[in-house]
Amino acid sequence: MQKLDTLLSKYIEDIITYIPEIVTSLFILGLGLWMIRFLQRLAKKIFLKKNIDPTFSSFILDMLIWGMRILLFVIIASKLGIQTSSFVAIIGAMSLAIGLSLQGSLSNFAGGVLIILFKPFRIGDVIEAQGESGKVLTIHIFSTQILTYQNNVVYIPNGVLSNGKIKNITQNNLRRAEIAVQTTLLKNTTLFIEKLQEELDKYDKVLSQPKPRILIKELLDTKITYTVQVWVENDNYTTACSYVLLKARKISDAM
């Protein structure tokens, strides 16, 4: 019984001895979390004022916040008397094991960083990549979210996306449409081209410069295939293509 009392007294003395460290650690924790939130708000205001890309700024903020949280945790552990050298070694070993098991995810992470840094496309752009085409909704660290023309949401891993071919359709304001028009063999091909050219010249959604062109792509015994090249603004692309096909059909039927 006396031994138990002695042991209990020792534990109480140890707890009393550690109370200042515990109180100090709690103070450091509260102050550190407040500082992290303050720096986060400050960084957001700076990024917004400098008009930095939202995806890039979000990524940088996440990295900074998690880095500061880890640093705060190490400081508190050191204050409580925990050997930080062994703690760092454990983290390193865990990081290596996680890295080996998540090689694909790390590849996607690296791809996300490359996309954010080099900006082959931005949110709102229409792109073609990996056999998919559509509007970019969001750019995450591991994948990019695309809304296709069929209203399907597709997630493309950033690893293959950054290493593959990307066609950014809306990066430039203007776009050249090439429409294939097929008709039966007409007696007066020159007249057909002239009439269609007149329709293109007076259509307000087709740019006058560069001038629209109508070229013969294929000439067979029973049919002719034309390539109609017109420059339009991106928003008018599908409307202009539909207009060309409709007018070509009307002219062909009237001859």
Buried (B, 14 or more C-beta within 10 A) or exposed (E): EEEEEEEEEEEEEEEEEEEEEEEEBEEBBEEBEEEBEEBBEEBEEEBEEEEBBBBBBBBBBEEBBEEBEEEBBBBBBBBEEEEEEEBEEEBEEEEEEEEEEEEEBBBBBBBBBBBBEEBBBBBEBBBBBBEBBBBBBBBBBBBBBBBEEEEEEBBBBBBEBBEEEBEBBBBEEEBEBEBEBBBEEBEEBEEBBEBBBEBBEEBEEBBEEEEBBBEEEEEEEEEBBBBBBBBBBBEBBEBBBEBBBEBBEEBBEEB
